Amino acid sequence: MEMLRCKTPDMVQKEIAVHLLAYNIIRGHLAQAAVLQDKIPRQLSFRSSVQLICQAAKAIVGLTENS
């Protein structure tokens, strides 16, 4: 969320809400993964998780484009 892309205040508010939602979903999944691996959530990298999600999303888009 380095730069907001929307121009109207209403859309900026929605964009921030979506970023917060995504952040909380990722943190929730990190917490679940930590429990499964007998670790504490802070031992898992948020940045690595985001990179993994971005790579997976690109792969899924690539799969749907080739079909």
N, CA, C and O atoms as a GROMACS GRO file, in nm:
protein
  268
    1MET      N    1   0.083  -0.118   0.000
    1MET     CA    2   0.000   0.000   0.000
    1MET      C    3   0.088   0.124   0.000
    1MET      O    4   0.067   0.217   0.078
    2GLU      N    5   0.183   0.124  -0.084
    2GLU     CA    6   0.274   0.239  -0.091
    2GLU      C    7   0.207   0.361  -0.150
    2GLU      O    8   0.237   0.474  -0.110
    3MET      N    9   0.116   0.340  -0.244
    3MET     CA   10   0.051   0.454  -0.307
    3MET      C   11  -0.094   0.417  -0.336
    3MET      O   12  -0.123   0.311  -0.391
    4LEU      N   13  -0.184   0.505  -0.298
    4LEU     CA   14  -0.325   0.485  -0.327
    4LEU      C   15  -0.351   0.528  -0.471
    4LEU      O   16  -0.300   0.631  -0.516
    5ARG      N   17  -0.431   0.450  -0.542
    5ARG     CA   18  -0.454   0.478  -0.684
    5ARG      C   19  -0.588   0.546  -0.712
    5ARG      O   20  -0.609   0.601  -0.820
    6CYS      N   21  -0.677   0.542  -0.615
    6CYS     CA   22  -0.809   0.601  -0.636
    6CYS      C   23  -0.804   0.753  -0.624
    6CYS      O   24  -0.713   0.809  -0.564
    7LYS      N   25  -0.905   0.816  -0.682
    7LYS     CA   26  -0.906   0.963  -0.684
    7LYS      C   27  -1.014   1.024  -0.596
    7LYS      O   28  -0.998   1.135  -0.546
    8THR      N   29  -1.125   0.953  -0.577
    8THR     CA   30  -1.232   1.010  -0.495
    8THR      C   31  -1.216   0.964  -0.350
    8THR      O   32  -1.166   0.854  -0.326
    9PRO      N   33  -1.257   1.045  -0.255
    9PRO     CA   34  -1.245   1.008  -0.113
    9PRO      C   35  -1.316   0.876  -0.080
    9PRO      O   36  -1.266   0.797   0.000
   10ASP      N   37  -1.430   0.854  -0.141
   10ASP     CA   38  -1.505   0.731  -0.116
   10ASP      C   39  -1.426   0.608  -0.162
   10ASP      O   40  -1.419   0.508  -0.090
   11MET      N   41  -1.366   0.616  -0.279
   11MET     CA   42  -1.288   0.504  -0.331
   11MET      C   43  -1.158   0.485  -0.253
   11MET      O   44  -1.112   0.372  -0.236
   12VAL      N   45  -1.097   0.594  -0.207
   12VAL     CA   46  -0.976   0.583  -0.125
   12VAL      C   47  -1.008   0.507   0.003
   12VAL      O   48  -0.932   0.422   0.048
   13GLN      N   49  -1.124   0.540   0.062
   13GLN     CA   50  -1.167   0.471   0.183
   13GLN      C   51  -1.185   0.320   0.157
   13GLN      O   52  -1.145   0.238   0.239
   14LYS      N   53  -1.244   0.286   0.044
   14LYS     CA   54  -1.262   0.145   0.007
   14LYS      C   55  -1.128   0.077  -0.017
   14LYS      O   56  -1.108  -0.038   0.023
   15GLU      N   57  -1.038   0.147  -0.082
   15GLU     CA   58  -0.906   0.089  -0.111
   15GLU      C   59  -0.831   0.059   0.020
   15GLU      O   60  -0.768  -0.046   0.032
   16ILE      N   61  -0.837   0.150   0.114
   16ILE     CA   62  -0.773   0.128   0.244
   16ILE      C   63  -0.838   0.009   0.315
   16ILE      O   64  -0.769  -0.073   0.374
   17ALA      N   65  -0.970   0.001   0.308
   17ALA     CA   66  -1.041  -0.110   0.372
   17ALA      C   67  -0.998  -0.244   0.312
   17ALA      O   68  -0.981  -0.342   0.384
   18VAL      N   69  -0.981  -0.249   0.180
   18VAL     CA   70  -0.938  -0.373   0.114
   18VAL      C   71  -0.796  -0.411   0.157
   18VAL      O   72  -0.766  -0.528   0.178
   19HIS      N   73  -0.709  -0.312   0.168
   19HIS     CA   74  -0.572  -0.339   0.213
   19HIS      C   75  -0.572  -0.394   0.356
   19HIS      O   76  -0.500  -0.488   0.387
   20LEU      N   77  -0.653  -0.335   0.442
   20LEU     CA   78  -0.662  -0.384   0.580
   20LEU      C   79  -0.720  -0.525   0.586
   20LEU      O   80  -0.675  -0.608   0.665
   21LEU      N   81  -0.818  -0.551   0.502
   21LEU     CA   82  -0.876  -0.684   0.496
   21LEU      C   83  -0.772  -0.787   0.452
   21LEU      O   84  -0.760  -0.893   0.513
   22ALA      N   85  -0.698  -0.755   0.347
   22ALA     CA   86  -0.594  -0.847   0.298
   22ALA      C   87  -0.487  -0.869   0.404
   22ALA      O   88  -0.443  -0.982   0.424
   23TYR      N   89  -0.446  -0.763   0.472
   23TYR     CA   90  -0.346  -0.774   0.578
   23TYR      C   91  -0.394  -0.869   0.688
   23TYR      O   92  -0.319  -0.956   0.732
   24ASN      N   93  -0.519  -0.852   0.730
   24ASN     CA   94  -0.572  -0.936   0.837
   24ASN      C   95  -0.590  -1.081   0.794
   24ASN      O   96  -0.570  -1.172   0.874
   25ILE      N   97  -0.626  -1.103   0.669
   25ILE     CA   98  -0.639  -1.240   0.619
   25ILE      C   99  -0.503  -1.308   0.618
   25ILE      O  100  -0.490  -1.423   0.660
   26ILE      N  101  -0.401  -1.238   0.570
   26ILE     CA  102  -0.266  -1.295   0.566
   26ILE      C  103  -0.217  -1.323   0.707
   26ILE      O  104  -0.162  -1.430   0.733
   27ARG      N  105  -0.236  -1.229   0.800
   27ARG     CA  106  -0.195  -1.250   0.939
   27ARG      C  107  -0.268  -1.368   1.001
   27ARG      O  108  -0.209  -1.445   1.077
   28GLY      N  109  -0.396  -1.384   0.969
   28GLY     CA  110  -0.472  -1.498   1.020
   28GLY      C  111  -0.418  -1.630   0.970
   28GLY      O  112  -0.406  -1.727   1.046
   29HIS      N  113  -0.384  -1.635   0.842
   29HIS     CA  114  -0.327  -1.757   0.785
   29HIS      C  115  -0.187  -1.785   0.842
   29HIS      O  116  -0.151  -1.900   0.864
   30LEU      N  117  -0.110  -1.680   0.866
   30LEU     CA  118   0.020  -1.698   0.930
   30LEU      C  119   0.004  -1.755   1.070
   30LEU      O  120   0.082  -1.841   1.112
   31ALA      N  121  -0.096  -1.709   1.143
   31ALA     CA  122  -0.120  -1.760   1.278
   31ALA      C  123  -0.157  -1.908   1.273
   31ALA      O  124  -0.110  -1.987   1.355
   32GLN      N  125  -0.240  -1.946   1.176
   32GLN     CA  126  -0.277  -2.087   1.162
   32GLN      C  127  -0.156  -2.172   1.125
   32GLN      O  128  -0.137  -2.282   1.178
   33ALA      N  129  -0.073  -2.123   1.034
   33ALA     CA  130   0.047  -2.195   0.993
   33ALA      C  131   0.143  -2.210   1.111
   33ALA      O  132   0.206  -2.314   1.127
   34ALA      N  133   0.153  -2.107   1.192
   34ALA     CA  134   0.242  -2.112   1.308
   34ALA      C  135   0.197  -2.219   1.406
   34ALA      O  136   0.279  -2.293   1.460
   35VAL      N  137   0.068  -2.228   1.428
   35VAL     CA  138   0.015  -2.331   1.520
   35VAL      C  139   0.047  -2.471   1.466
   35VAL      O  140   0.087  -2.559   1.542
   36LEU      N  141   0.028  -2.490   1.336
   36LEU     CA  142   0.055  -2.620   1.276
   36LEU      C  143   0.202  -2.660   1.285
   36LEU      O  144   0.235  -2.778   1.292
   37GLN      N  145   0.290  -2.561   1.285
   37GLN     CA  146   0.434  -2.588   1.289
   37GLN      C  147   0.495  -2.568   1.428
   37GLN      O  148   0.617  -2.567   1.442
   38ASP      N  149   0.412  -2.554   1.530
   38ASP     CA  150   0.457  -2.532   1.668
   38ASP      C  151   0.554  -2.413   1.678
   38ASP      O  152   0.659  -2.423   1.741
   39LYS      N  153   0.517  -2.303   1.616
   39LYS     CA  154   0.595  -2.181   1.621
   39LYS      C  155   0.504  -2.067   1.666
   39LYS      O  156   0.382  -2.082   1.674
   40ILE      N  157   0.565  -1.954   1.694
   40ILE     CA  158   0.484  -1.837   1.721
   40ILE      C  159   0.473  -1.758   1.591
   40ILE      O  160   0.566  -1.759   1.510
   41PRO      N  161   0.359  -1.688   1.569
   41PRO     CA  162   0.338  -1.619   1.440
   41PRO      C  163   0.450  -1.522   1.402
   41PRO      O  164   0.478  -1.504   1.284
   42ARG      N  165   0.512  -1.459   1.500
   42ARG     CA  166   0.619  -1.362   1.468
   42ARG      C  167   0.744  -1.428   1.412
   42ARG      O  168   0.833  -1.360   1.360
   43GLN      N  169   0.753  -1.562   1.422
   43GLN     CA  170   0.867  -1.633   1.364
   43GLN      C  171   0.851  -1.651   1.213
   43GLN      O  172   0.946  -1.688   1.144
   44LEU      N  173   0.731  -1.626   1.162
   44LEU     CA  174   0.705  -1.640   1.019
   44LEU      C  175   0.706  -1.502   0.954
   44LEU      O  176   0.660  -1.404   1.012
   45SER      N  177   0.759  -1.496   0.835
   45SER     CA  178   0.777  -1.369   0.766
   45SER      C  179   0.651  -1.324   0.692
   45SER      O  180   0.601  -1.395   0.605
   46PHE      N  181   0.602  -1.206   0.727
   46PHE     CA  182   0.487  -1.150   0.657
   46PHE      C  183   0.524  -1.118   0.513
   46PHE      O  184   0.447  -1.147   0.421
   47ARG      N  185   0.641  -1.059   0.493
   47ARG     CA  186   0.686  -1.019   0.359
   47ARG      C  187   0.699  -1.140   0.268
   47ARG      O  188   0.658  -1.135   0.152
   48SER      N  189   0.755  -1.249   0.320
   48SER     CA  190   0.767  -1.371   0.239
   48SER      C  191   0.630  -1.428   0.204
   48SER      O  192   0.610  -1.480   0.094
   49SER      N  193   0.538  -1.418   0.298
   49SER     CA  194   0.402  -1.465   0.272
   49SER      C  195   0.337  -1.386   0.160
   49SER      O  196   0.272  -1.443   0.072
   50VAL      N  197   0.352  -1.254   0.163
   50VAL     CA  198   0.295  -1.170   0.058
   50VAL      C  199   0.358  -1.204  -0.078
   50VAL      O  200   0.287  -1.212  -0.178
   51GLN      N  201   0.489  -1.223  -0.080
   51GLN     CA  202   0.557  -1.258  -0.206
   51GLN      C  203   0.506  -1.392  -0.258
   51GLN      O  204   0.485  -1.408  -0.379
   52LEU      N  205   0.487  -1.488  -0.169
   52LEU     CA  206   0.436  -1.619  -0.210
   52LEU      C  207   0.295  -1.607  -0.266
   52LEU      O  208   0.263  -1.670  -0.367
   53ILE      N  209   0.211  -1.527  -0.203
   53ILE     CA  210   0.074  -1.507  -0.250
   53ILE      C  211   0.075  -1.440  -0.388
   53ILE      O  212  -0.002  -1.479  -0.475
   54CYS      N  213   0.161  -1.340  -0.407
   54CYS     CA  214   0.171  -1.273  -0.538
   54CYS      C  215   0.217  -1.369  -0.647
   54CYS      O  216   0.164  -1.366  -0.758
   55GLN      N  217   0.314  -1.454  -0.616
   55GLN     CA  218   0.361  -1.553  -0.714
   55GLN      C  219   0.251  -1.652  -0.748
   55GLN      O  220   0.232  -1.687  -0.865
   56ALA      N  221   0.177  -1.696  -0.647
   56ALA     CA  222   0.068  -1.791  -0.670
   56ALA      C  223  -0.041  -1.727  -0.754
   56ALA      O  224  -0.097  -1.791  -0.843
   57ALA      N  225  -0.073  -1.600  -0.726
   57ALA     CA  226  -0.176  -1.530  -0.804
   57ALA      C  227  -0.134  -1.517  -0.950
   57ALA      O  228  -0.215  -1.537  -1.040
   58LYS      N  229  -0.007  -1.485  -0.973
   58LYS     CA  230   0.042  -1.476  -1.111
   58LYS      C  231   0.034  -1.610  -1.182
   58LYS      O  232   0.000  -1.617  -1.300
   59ALA      N  233   0.066  -1.717  -1.110
   59ALA     CA  234   0.060  -1.851  -1.169
   59ALA      C  235  -0.084  -1.888  -1.202
   59ALA      O  236  -0.110  -1.949  -1.306
   60ILE      N  237  -0.177  -1.852  -1.115
   60ILE     CA  238  -0.318  -1.883  -1.140
   60ILE      C  239  -0.369  -1.805  -1.260
   60ILE      O  240  -0.441  -1.859  -1.344
   61VAL      N  241  -0.330  -1.678  -1.269
   61VAL     CA  242  -0.371  -1.596  -1.384
   61VAL      C  243  -0.313  -1.656  -1.512
   61VAL      O  244  -0.381  -1.663  -1.615
   62GLY      N  245  -0.188  -1.699  -1.505
   62GLY     CA  246  -0.124  -1.760  -1.622
   62GLY      C  247  -0.193  -1.888  -1.664
   62GLY      O  248  -0.206  -1.915  -1.783
   63LEU      N  249  -0.239  -1.966  -1.567
   63LEU     CA  250  -0.310  -2.089  -1.599
   63LEU      C  251  -0.444  -2.061  -1.666
   63LEU      O  252  -0.483  -2.130  -1.760
   64THR      N  253  -0.514  -1.959  -1.617
   64THR     CA  254  -0.645  -1.928  -1.675
   64THR      C  255  -0.633  -1.865  -1.813
   64THR      O  256  -0.723  -1.882  -1.896
   65GLU      N  257  -0.523  -1.794  -1.840
   65GLU     CA  258  -0.504  -1.732  -1.972
   65GLU      C  259  -0.472  -1.838  -2.077
   65GLU      O  260  -0.508  -1.823  -2.194
   66ASN      N  261  -0.404  -1.946  -2.036
   66ASN     CA  262  -0.364  -2.051  -2.129
   66ASN      C  263  -0.479  -2.148  -2.158
   66ASN      O  264  -0.470  -2.226  -2.253
   67SER      N  265  -0.582  -2.145  -2.079
   67SER     CA  266  -0.693  -2.241  -2.098
   67SER      C  267  -0.789  -2.198  -2.204
   67SER      O  268  -0.887  -2.268  -2.231
   0.00000   0.00000   0.00000
